[in-house]
Amino acid sequence: MKKVILILAVVFAAMTMAMAQNYSSPTDVLGAHLVYGRGCVACHSPHSGARGNGIATSDKTTGDVALWGADVQPYYSQTFKFGDAGGYPITTPANTLLGAHDAGTGVMFCLSCHDGNIAVNGMMTGQTVETIPNKIGGHAPTFLGNDGNTAGDYNNDHPVGPVAAVGCGGQYNWDCQIDGNGNLQMNGPASSQFVKDYGFTVSLAKFAGQTQKTQVACTTCHDQHSMTVYTGKIGLVQGTWQTMFFVRGYYNPGSATSNSAAQFCRNCHGGESNEMHNSNLPTT
């Protein structure tokens, strides 16, 4: 009887994976980043930077990098203390000259819309378009620095920045390795099994002056260009997978039987994984 139940569980997991890999987004993949129909120009103004979006700014370099259409000038050289008791500080660049691919500049770009404390972007309401799944319901705040707590408190936000490094070994990390270029290699027995079970979907960052470390930026966990669907490999299978909140991976917290939401977090948090606890469960 136990063998039959095990076979049925494996069959069910395989069926679930087959359905998930062909997921089709019910909405435009930009989702909330359509910005009430404005589309791409809300973030990437084709002319005149922030001023092209009707935002008054004295920034002489507005829009010079990534045609950024929000005003980043208020965020130059600001220090934000994220995470546990503010233990993960990040100081943003003094300008955008490092370019759009600089991790610190990318965080600054995100904050120029999602902060709500130093500057308030009029294109946002401060609440998610998507509702929190299952029995909870309601909407989550989208302003990090103005979320109903003390204004400017970023302690309850996931760490990003040069201090937010993803490591290997020990009680809380994967049995992985950091190579000579600072790249994380999921090559240990448990971490390599996790790649087979779920994948490795996050996009780790390198902050200026920290090239030998592998760190977390906003775009490590979020793909700003796709709110509802992730395209990539899950369980070594290439496909399109359901996601929410622009999460960069298969992420379905609305299913009471799926472990995909937990699996996504385990990309970095190996110590809480099934594989590091000598258990190998399929992603459903």
MOHURA-V914871 format. One record per residue. RES is the residue in three letters. BURIAL is I if it has 9 or more other ideal C-beta (glycine too) atoms within 8 Angstrom, else O. D_FIRST is the distance of its C-alpha to the first C-alpha in Angstrom with 2 decimals. Layout:
{{RES,BURIAL,D_FIRST} {RES,BURIAL,D_FIRST}}
This chain:
{{MET,O,0.00} {LYS,O,3.80} {LYS,O,5.35} {VAL,O,5.11} {ILE,O,6.33} {LEU,O,8.66} {ILE,O,9.92} {LEU,O,10.65} {ALA,O,12.39} {VAL,I,14.39} {VAL,O,15.34} {PHE,I,16.45} {ALA,I,18.42} {ALA,I,20.01} {MET,O,21.02} {THR,I,22.50} {MET,I,24.41} {ALA,O,25.69} {MET,O,27.03} {ALA,I,28.51} {GLN,I,30.35} {ASN,O,32.33} {TYR,I,33.36} {SER,O,36.78} {SER,I,38.91} {PRO,O,40.06} {THR,O,43.32} {ASP,O,45.78} {VAL,I,44.15} {LEU,I,47.11} {GLY,I,46.07} {ALA,I,48.15} {HIS,I,50.19} {LEU,I,51.80} {VAL,I,53.81} {TYR,O,54.58} {GLY,O,55.36} {ARG,O,57.58} {GLY,O,55.11} {CYS,O,55.69} {VAL,I,59.27} {ALA,I,58.20} {CYS,I,57.19} {HIS,I,59.08} {SER,I,62.51} {PRO,O,64.21} {HIS,O,67.61} {SER,O,69.07} {GLY,I,65.95} {ALA,I,65.50} {ARG,I,68.81} {GLY,I,67.45} {ASN,I,65.00} {GLY,O,67.84} {ILE,I,67.28} {ALA,O,70.51} {THR,I,70.40} {SER,O,73.00} {ASP,I,70.59} {LYS,O,72.52} {THR,I,69.41} {THR,I,67.28} {GLY,I,65.09} {ASP,O,66.15} {VAL,I,62.60} {ALA,O,59.79} {LEU,I,62.17} {TRP,I,60.72} {GLY,I,61.74} {ALA,I,61.25} {ASP,I,63.79} {VAL,I,62.64} {GLN,I,66.01} {PRO,I,65.11} {TYR,I,62.26} {TYR,I,64.37} {SER,O,64.30} {GLN,I,62.22} {THR,O,59.95} {PHE,I,56.62} {LYS,I,54.65} {PHE,I,50.96} {GLY,I,47.99} {ASP,O,47.82} {ALA,O,51.29} {GLY,I,52.72} {GLY,I,51.87} {TYR,I,51.45} {PRO,I,54.87} {ILE,I,55.82} {THR,O,59.38} {THR,I,59.72} {PRO,I,62.22} {ALA,O,65.87} {ASN,O,65.71} {THR,I,63.57} {LEU,O,65.33} {LEU,I,62.30} {GLY,O,60.72} {ALA,I,57.59} {HIS,O,55.40} {ASP,I,56.44} {ALA,I,53.58} {GLY,I,55.98} {THR,I,57.63} {GLY,I,54.28} {VAL,I,53.46} {MET,I,56.95} {PHE,I,56.42} {CYS,I,53.27} {LEU,I,55.09} {SER,I,58.00} {CYS,I,55.83} {HIS,I,53.14} {ASP,I,55.27} {GLY,I,57.16} {ASN,I,59.21} {ILE,O,61.88} {ALA,I,62.12} {VAL,O,60.51} {ASN,I,59.60} {GLY,O,60.61} {MET,I,57.97} {MET,I,55.15} {THR,O,54.32} {GLY,O,52.42} {GLN,O,49.07} {THR,I,46.16} {VAL,O,45.92} {GLU,I,42.13} {THR,O,40.67} {ILE,I,38.27} {PRO,O,34.76} {ASN,O,32.38} {LYS,O,33.88} {ILE,O,36.74} {GLY,O,38.93} {GLY,O,42.55} {HIS,I,44.14} {ALA,O,44.50} {PRO,I,47.94} {THR,I,49.08} {PHE,I,52.21} {LEU,I,51.32} {GLY,I,54.65} {ASN,I,55.06} {ASP,I,51.72} {GLY,O,52.98} {ASN,O,53.20} {THR,O,56.44} {ALA,O,57.96} {GLY,O,57.59} {ASP,O,54.63} {TYR,I,52.14} {ASN,I,50.33} {ASN,O,47.34} {ASP,O,46.99} {HIS,O,44.87} {PRO,I,47.09} {VAL,I,48.74} {GLY,I,51.57} {PRO,I,52.68} {VAL,I,51.29} {ALA,I,47.81} {ALA,I,46.78} {VAL,I,43.25} {GLY,O,42.94} {CYS,I,40.71} {GLY,O,39.53} {GLY,O,39.39} {GLN,O,37.02} {TYR,O,37.01} {ASN,I,37.33} {TRP,I,35.48} {ASP,I,35.86} {CYS,I,38.12} {GLN,O,41.76} {ILE,I,44.95} {ASP,O,47.05} {GLY,O,50.85} {ASN,O,51.22} {GLY,I,49.19} {ASN,O,46.16} {LEU,I,42.64} {GLN,O,40.46} {MET,I,36.67} {ASN,O,36.43} {GLY,I,34.66} {PRO,O,31.11} {ALA,I,29.68} {SER,I,32.14} {SER,I,31.69} {GLN,I,27.91} {PHE,I,28.65} {VAL,I,30.85} {LYS,O,28.01} {ASP,I,25.63} {TYR,I,28.33} {GLY,I,31.78} {PHE,O,35.12} {THR,I,36.82} {VAL,I,39.54} {SER,O,43.16} {LEU,I,44.64} {ALA,I,48.41} {LYS,I,51.42} {PHE,I,54.22} {ALA,O,57.84} {GLY,O,58.79} {GLN,I,55.17} {THR,O,54.19} {GLN,O,52.47} {LYS,I,49.93} {THR,I,47.06} {GLN,I,47.26} {VAL,I,46.08} {ALA,I,48.12} {CYS,I,47.42} {THR,I,46.40} {THR,I,43.91} {CYS,I,41.40} {HIS,I,43.07} {ASP,I,44.13} {GLN,O,47.08} {HIS,O,47.12} {SER,I,43.65} {MET,I,42.35} {THR,I,39.30} {VAL,I,38.03} {TYR,I,37.39} {THR,O,38.00} {GLY,I,36.67} {LYS,I,33.71} {ILE,I,30.42} {GLY,I,27.76} {LEU,O,30.39} {VAL,O,30.43} {GLN,O,33.87} {GLY,I,34.00} {THR,I,35.07} {TRP,I,33.02} {GLN,I,33.40} {THR,I,35.37} {MET,I,37.69} {PHE,I,40.92} {PHE,I,41.84} {VAL,I,39.07} {ARG,I,38.97} {GLY,I,35.30} {TYR,I,32.15} {TYR,I,32.35} {ASN,I,30.63} {PRO,I,30.80} {GLY,O,30.75} {SER,O,27.00} {ALA,O,24.94} {THR,O,21.93} {SER,I,24.01} {ASN,O,24.95} {SER,I,27.83} {ALA,I,30.55} {ALA,O,29.51} {GLN,I,29.14} {PHE,I,32.67} {CYS,I,34.19} {ARG,I,32.51} {ASN,I,34.72} {CYS,I,37.29} {HIS,I,35.52} {GLY,I,33.38} {GLY,I,33.22} {GLU,I,30.94} {SER,I,28.51} {ASN,O,24.89} {GLU,I,26.10} {MET,I,28.77} {HIS,O,26.27} {ASN,O,24.14} {SER,O,21.48} {ASN,O,20.95} {LEU,O,19.70} {PRO,I,20.58} {THR,I,23.38} {THR,I,22.50}}
